[in-house]
């Protein structure tokens, strides 16, 4: 009785397997019989064996159109991933400028590494940029060798989660359209999976409409009492987990309803939900394009209102989100208009999260209306006191930067600055002992005050 081989279902695959076996047989015979065999022969034998293994694996998955063939001929070194030493299927560029195969470098980054494996350079970010040039060169080379590469997305999924896990993922998404008990169960499990398994975060980005399906319990709530708090918390926290994955940031922010639902969560969720909504906005706003999109949505007002509530669990995430968003000028104007200066000054006077809030205030001080409000709200004595009493160089630097802007724009505050200098020498001390930026700003104020005195004497 003839054996039914694992490759018998497809004539093309079977023929390729026969060819690989013959090549492997010839190479092994050379290695065994010839005492003068080369390392090159071993490498070619290994490549042929790997190609045969790949052929069997992909045929078992019934995907003859996308099976993986590692070349039985030597692969050019520039087409190999430095981590796997294999032909790259989805070449991407790391922040260091080095090119790697996406599944392998993603695994490196998911393990918490923040350096380039080849150069050991510390990475400024973990965004992976497709290397279309190398991809095209590899594609042309593969065609010349009769090798077909699988789709890059399929490659990524192969390295991450199993088919059973993938099926479970889509099953959970379907449950989000079912009755509330099933929605709660599915949302809870997706929250845990996206927290513990980075591959599930990537799968959301690879799957059409997966993020929209995740939002279903929040967008189709028919209950008069609104969405269940636990369900809202699990969905919002899952969004936070997804936004951690760099490749998802743009997709998540641009998915319709995401930012609006985060705004609603800031206003009406549990404390943990509100904190996680703020953290999601902070994470998404790492991209400049997202800063613009999120700022236009009106999200700064609920963030500032939540900051004003002064809940310890939310303060740091809210302050971080506001800081990130206000890096671009148009969002500074929105924050000032929505009352940020008053709320932030009140918290600083009360000694609440002074470090973070001073950094935001310093950023807002480049906006004319913010400076005017600081003068009206009595910011100058508060800032001078911090410079005089604080041991934190960063806080002193932010304070003196704000005071320098005040000094340039509001002559009515020169008197307070001069009196502080006469009584305590606060600005002169900083001009001598501060950071380089503090010294520069302090000297700028002193020079302005000297000119004012000279003008007065001359008059």
C-alpha positions, 0 to 999 in steps of 0.5 A: 500500500502506497503511503499518503505523503503530506505533500501529495495534495498539490502537484506543484508542491510535490514537484518542488519537494522532489527537487529540494530532496534531490538537491539536499541528497546531493549536498549531503553526499558531498559533505559525507563523502568529500573530506574537503567539503566547504562551509558553503555546502553546509549552508546550502544543505541547511537552506534546502532542508529549511525550505522543505520544512517550510513547504510541508508546514504551509501545505498542511495549512492548505495555503498553496498560494502563499507557501514559504520557500527559503531559497535553496540557493544562497540568499544575498546578505543584504536581504537577510534579517540581522536577527533571524539571518533569514530572507526578510519577508516584511523589511522595516526600518528602525529608528536607528536606520537599520533594516529588520524583518518585522516579526523579529524586530517587533518581538525584540521591541515587545520584550521591552528592548529600546535599543537597536540590536545591531548598533546598540543605539538607544531608540528615539521611538519604536515606530517601524517604517516599511522599507519599500526599496528593499522589499521590491529588491527582494521581490525581484530576486525571489521572482528570478529564483522561482520563490514566492513569499507570503503576505507580510501581514500573514508573516506577522500573524504567524510569529504572534498568535496561533490560528486557534487564538485568532479564531477566539479573537474574532469570536470575542469581537462577535460577542460584543454585538450580543446581549449585555452579559456576553458583551461584558464577558468578551470585553473583559477578556479582550482587555486582559488579552491586549494587556498581556499579549502584545500580538493581540494589540497588533491583530486589532490593527491588522483586522478590518473593522476590529476597533469599530467592533470593539466600540459596539457596546458603547455606540449601540447602548439602548438602555435608558441608564446608559452603558454599564460602568464595568463594560465602559471601563473594559472597552476604554482600557482595551483602547488604551492597551491598543494605543500602546502599540505604535503601529495602532496609534494613527488607526485608533485615533482616526477610527470614527467615534473613538475620540468622542467616546473617550471624551464621554468617558472623561465626563461620565466614567468611573474614576479608573475609566476616566484615568484610562481615557486620559492615558489613552489620549496621552498615548495617542497624542504621541503622533503630531497628526493625532495632536491636531485631530484630537485637539479639534475634537474639543477634548481639552475642555473635559480634560481641564474639567477633570484636572479641576476635580483634583482626583489623585488617580487621574491627575498625572494622566490628565496633566500628561495628556494636556502637556502632549496636546499643547505642544502644537500652537493651535491646541495652546489657544484652545487650552487657554480658551477652555480655562487651563491657566486658572485651573493650573495656577490654582493647583500650583498654589495648592501644591498639587502636581507642581512639577507637571503643571509648571511644565504645562504653564511654561508651554502655555506662556508663549500664548499672549492671552495666557500671559495676560491671564497669569498677570490678572490671576496673580501668578508672579508672586507665586512663581517667584516664591517657587524660584526662591524656595524650591530645590527642583532645578526644573521647576525653577527653570520653568518659573523663570522662563514664564517670568521672563515672558511676563517681563517682556510683555507686561511692564506693570509686573516689573515692580514686583520683580524689582521688589523681589530682587531687592528683598531676596536677590532671587533672580540674581542667585538664579542667574549665578547658580541655575541651569544654563536656560535659567541663567539666560532667562534670569539675566534677561530679566535683570537686564530689562530691570536695569534698563528700566532703572536707567530710563527712570534716572535719566528722566 
